[in-house]
Amino acid sequence: MTEKREYTDDYPEKTLYIPGPTEVREDVIEEMAQPMFGHRMDRMTDLYTTIVEDTKDFLGTDNEVMILTASGTEFWEASTLNLVDENVLVPTCGSFSERHANVAERLGKNVDRLEYEWGEAIKPEDIREHLETSDTHYDVVATVMNESSTGVRNPIEEIGDVIAEYPDTYFVVDAVSALGGDYVDIDAHGIDVIFASTQKAFAMPPGLAVCVVSDEAYEREVGKDSASWYGGFQRALDYYDRKGQTHSTPAIPVMLAYRKQMKNMLEEGHEGRDARHREMAEYTREWAYDHFDMFPEEGYESQTVACIENTRGIDVAATIEQVSEEYDMAFSNGYGSQLGEKTFRIGHMGEHDVESIKELTDAIEDVAGL
Ligand SMILES: Cc1ncc(COP(=O)(O)O)c(C=O)c1O
């Protein structure tokens, strides 16, 4: 039984190096403290059309964009309901891809898993072989881009090129912890649906999820007998087309913050953010090789989350605790009971740069006596 623990006004601020939520700029946070306005006012149309069109610009996509008050999880459900009649293939390589499969099962779909050891990346040739040899027709192949539990970046571009050879099979990409910090050319690789949560590499407060939808995916939903209501592509995109607003009341303060941060992101550019995240990933990897080892299969390391193998057997929980106490910095243990002490994770995403990541690695060195 959970008991109430009264929230107080007295918590020390921690710099966030967890794989989301991550650090949010002060000017972005301040945007949220504005008097409220109505979601059917013209001002809302200004706000929503600005954030949608700026997001398309930033991502460099001609596909449609919907921004919903939700977390990324919403689009596991919605993309399944909107695109899958019967069968979905989910390559699983960690906790989040496994949960994606689980969501589809809960929605009554037939889920075939292509299982990888945790730490391994999904290989395009395996997808090709499976699609070629299976008797099952898959409505969707659903793949995680950045498996946040293992720190693996899957080659979704090459996987998309394979799936594009199967025109009746749609490609859904969970890019929750990658988009905004790891460049992806959405339109060039047959990606029908790709989604992210704002609290990760977008470096915004939590509360919104962004989904990019191809025309084919939209049409597919229109032709289906049933689909998601809240996360329905048709409902959201038609409403945008007619009114430039959302179909139901959005988290307006978070959208105000989004507007501000998306301007910052546009200024830096998709490629610019990609380069900064690559530098952070390279720095963290080198540091990990100096002191520990990397958990993911070589060549597939994430650009936003380092999953470091605890080869020295340090007490991960105690180190996290002490770094938090002494340095007011928060990083993460390994995901779940399987990786809890065997690995630890550093979220190098959003507003961070090599300098700020180095501050954390210095703190870990100090506390763990490296
Ligand atoms: C890869 C991945 N997918 C999905 C999710 C779920 O996202 P949310 O918590 O925003 O619903 C997460 C959360 O960490 C994630 O890392």
The ligand as an SDF file (V2000), in Angstrom:
LIG
                    3D

 16 16  0  0  0  0  0  0  0  0999 V2000
   12.4450    4.1510  -26.0430 C   0  0  0  0  0  0  0  0  0  0  0  0
   11.2950    4.5830  -25.2100 C   0  0  0  0  0  0  0  0  0  0  0  0
   10.0530    4.3530  -25.6530 N   0  0  0  0  0  0  0  0  0  0  0  0
    8.9770    4.7340  -24.9640 C   0  0  0  0  0  0  0  0  0  0  0  0
    9.0960    5.3410  -23.7310 C   0  0  0  0  0  0  0  0  0  0  0  0
    7.8920    5.7660  -22.9880 C   0  0  0  0  0  0  0  0  0  0  0  0
    7.8230    7.1620  -23.0820 O   0  0  0  0  0  0  0  0  0  0  0  0
    6.9300    8.0310  -22.1140 P   0  0  0  0  0  0  0  0  0  0  0  0
    7.3940    7.7390  -20.7260 O   0  0  0  0  0  0  0  0  0  0  0  0
    7.1790    9.4350  -22.5560 O   0  0  0  0  0  0  0  0  0  0  0  0
    5.5300    7.5850  -22.3320 O   0  0  0  0  0  0  0  0  0  0  0  0
   10.3650    5.5870  -23.2140 C   0  0  0  0  0  0  0  0  0  0  0  0
   10.5490    6.2300  -21.8970 C   0  0  0  0  0  0  0  0  0  0  0  0
   11.6040    6.3510  -21.3740 O   0  0  0  0  0  0  0  0  0  0  0  0
   11.4920    5.2150  -23.9850 C   0  0  0  0  0  0  0  0  0  0  0  0
   12.7360    5.4550  -23.5420 O   0  0  0  0  0  0  0  0  0  0  0  0
  1  2  1  0
  2  3  1  0
  2 15  2  0
  3  4  2  0
  4  5  1  0
  5  6  1  0
  5 12  2  0
  6  7  1  0
  7  8  1  0
  8  9  2  0
  8 10  1  0
  8 11  1  0
 12 13  1  0
 12 15  1  0
 13 14  2  0
 15 16  1  0
M  END
$$$$
